[in-house]
């Protein structure tokens, strides 16, 4: 277990739900390319790091999550899905 993962898992018991908000690789690449409010991910090194992190970290997050919501749906649908989870 990595130090980051170990630190993160220490606080999980404090939450009723662990929800992973995810997006497919292609969607992340499109969003990074299109956004104008933050330059991170525009430089090749940053983009490579993002993709490396996606491959290395996302599986760990999947294992820890109680629920996953794919953020390819509208923001309203994401919020509604989260609210349904916490009301359940």
N, C-alpha and C positions, 0 to 999 in steps of 0.2 A: 504494500500500500504506500502510495506516495505521501509526502508530507502534506501537500495541499488536500488530498483526498482524506487523509486522517483528520486534519483540522476541520474540514467540512462535515464529516460524519459525526463529529463530537456534538454538534448542535442539532442534529436531526430530531432528536427526542423532544426538542422544544417546540416542534411544529406538528400540527395535526395532519398536514398533507405536504408531500414533496412533489411538486409539479415540474416536469421538464417541458419547457417551451422549445420546440425543435423545428428545424426547417431542413429540407433536402439541400445537399451540397450546391446544386445548380441555383436554387433560390438564394442561398447565402451569397454566391458569387454575383448574381444579378443585383442584389440589394447593395452589396459593397460598391459595385461599379456605378450604381445609379444615385447613391446618396450624395448630398451636397453639404450636409450639416456637420460632417466629421470626415476628415481626410484619411483616417486609419483604414488600411486595406488597399489603398491606392498604389503604394510602393510594392514592387515584386516580393521583397523580403517579408513584408507584413502579410501579404496575401498567402505566401507559402506557410508562414507561421499559423495563420488562421486555419488553413487546410490541414496542417499537421496536428494542430490542437483538436480539430474536429475528429480526426481519426483516432487520436489517443485519449481524449477526454470524454467525448460523447458516450462511448460504451460504459464508462464508469458512472456517468450521470444516469444513463438508462437503468443500470443495476440498482441505483439508490432511489430512483423515483417511484412513487406510488402510482403516478399518472403521467401520461404524456399528451400534450396538445400540440398538434402540428400547426405552425403559424402560417400556413399557406391559405388559411381561411381568413376572413375579414377580422379586423380588430374587434368589432362588436361580437362576432362569434367566439373569439378567443376569451373575451371577458365573460360572456354568457357561460361558456364551458367551465371556466374557473369558478364562477359563482355557483353553478350547479354542484360542483365538487364540494365546495365548502358548506353548502346547505344540506348535503346528503347525510 
